[in-house]
Each structure stands twice: as C-alpha cells, then as structure tokens.
Amino acid sequence: FAPVIGYVDQYRQIEQSKSSAGFSPFVSLILIVANLLRIFFWFGKRFETVMLYQSVVMIAAQFIMLRICCKYPTQQQRGNTLFKFNLNTFWSWEDLSSYCAS
C-alpha cells in the first residue's frame, strides 16, 4: 500500500490551498486504467493477492483524488462535464459523476 501514501500529502495540500492546480486528472486516468487492467489480468492468471489489493486501493485513492479535484476545480475544469463533451477538455471535468460515467 506504499504507493498510495504519497497521495495523502497531496490530498492534504490541495485541501489546505483549496486549489487542485498542482494535480493533473490525467495521472488518475492512467493509474485507474493500469490498475483495472491488472485486476482483469488477475482473473486470467492469478498472481499475489497483495498486488490485487494494491490495485483496488490505488483505484479508490484515485477516485478520492478526483473528488477533491472536483471540489476545488482548476480554471480548465470549470463548467466541463461529460454531457458538454469537448475533446480539448477530455478528462478535465467539474463533477465526479462525469469521471465515473466515462
């Protein structure tokens, strides 16, 4: 669970500064996709269950980070939702439900 520990401080910094300007939601996209692929791979070829748990915890941590980014959106995120889709602002949405629906 060590990889998730770094996000605790980043979450705290975003909460204190009330700005998510230092965090890119694309990091969350990459980590969510990578960990979902790892989970799907586990069903085909079993590996250590600790790695499986780590993937689940990382996905949860990234959704928590996305939630705080939606609480304190950057200028690019403001007003963007999945239903107002624009390729230039893909994955820079203002509400968490847009991230979950994509």
C-alpha positions in Angstrom: 0.0 0.0 0.0 3.1 2.2 0.0 2.4 3.8 -3.5 -0.9 5.3 -2.1 0.9 7.1 0.8 2.2 9.8 -1.4 -1.3 10.9 -2.3 -2.2 11.5 1.4 0.1 14.5 1.5 -1.0 15.7 -1.9 -4.7 15.5 -0.8 -3.8 17.5 2.3 -2.0 20.2 0.3 -5.0 20.5 -2.1 -7.3 20.7 0.9 -5.2 23.4 2.6 -4.6 25.5 -0.5 -8.2 25.0 -1.8 -6.7 24.6 -5.3 -6.1 21.5 -7.4 -3.8 23.3 -9.7 -0.8 21.1 -8.9 -2.6 17.8 -9.7 -3.4 16.5 -13.2 -6.5 14.4 -13.5 -4.7 12.6 -16.3 -2.5 10.9 -13.7 -5.7 9.5 -12.2 -6.8 8.3 -15.7 -3.6 6.5 -16.3 -3.5 4.9 -12.8 -7.1 3.8 -12.9 -6.8 2.2 -16.3 -3.5 0.5 -15.4 -4.9 -0.9 -12.2 -8.1 -2.1 -13.9 -6.0 -3.9 -16.4 -4.0 -5.5 -13.6 -7.3 -6.6 -11.9 -8.6 -8.1 -15.2 -5.3 -9.9 -15.7 -5.6 -11.4 -12.2 -8.7 -13.3 -13.3 -6.9 -14.9 -16.2 -3.6 -15.6 -14.5 -3.6 -15.5 -10.7 -0.7 -13.6 -9.0 -0.1 -12.4 -5.5 -3.3 -11.3 -3.9 -1.4 -8.4 -2.2 -0.9 -6.9 -5.7 -4.6 -7.3 -6.3 -5.4 -5.5 -3.1 -2.9 -2.8 -4.0 -4.7 -2.2 -7.3 -8.1 -1.9 -5.6 -6.7 0.6 -3.0 -5.0 2.6 -5.8 -8.2 2.9 -7.7 -10.0 4.1 -4.6 -7.3 6.6 -3.9 -7.5 8.0 -7.4 -11.3 8.4 -7.1 -10.7 10.3 -3.9 -8.2 12.5 -5.6 -10.6 13.1 -8.4 -13.3 14.0 -5.9 -11.1 16.7 -4.3 -10.1 18.0 -7.7 -13.8 18.4 -8.4 -14.3 20.2 -5.1 -11.6 22.7 -6.0 -11.6 22.7 -9.8 -8.9 24.4 -11.9 -9.9 27.0 -14.5 -9.8 24.4 -17.2 -12.2 22.1 -15.3 -14.8 24.8 -14.6 -18.1 24.2 -16.5 -16.9 21.0 -18.2 -19.0 17.8 -17.8 -19.3 14.6 -19.8 -22.5 15.9 -21.3 -20.8 19.0 -22.6 -18.1 16.9 -24.2 -15.2 18.6 -25.9 -12.1 16.7 -27.0 -9.8 19.5 -25.8 -11.1 19.3 -22.3 -11.5 15.5 -22.1 -10.9 14.2 -18.6 -11.0 17.7 -17.1 -14.5 17.7 -15.8 -16.0 19.6 -12.9 -18.1 16.9 -11.3 -17.2 13.4 -10.1 -20.2 11.7 -11.8 -18.6 12.6 -15.2 -15.5 10.8 -14.2 -17.4 7.7 -13.1 -19.6 7.6 -16.2 -16.8 7.8 -18.7 
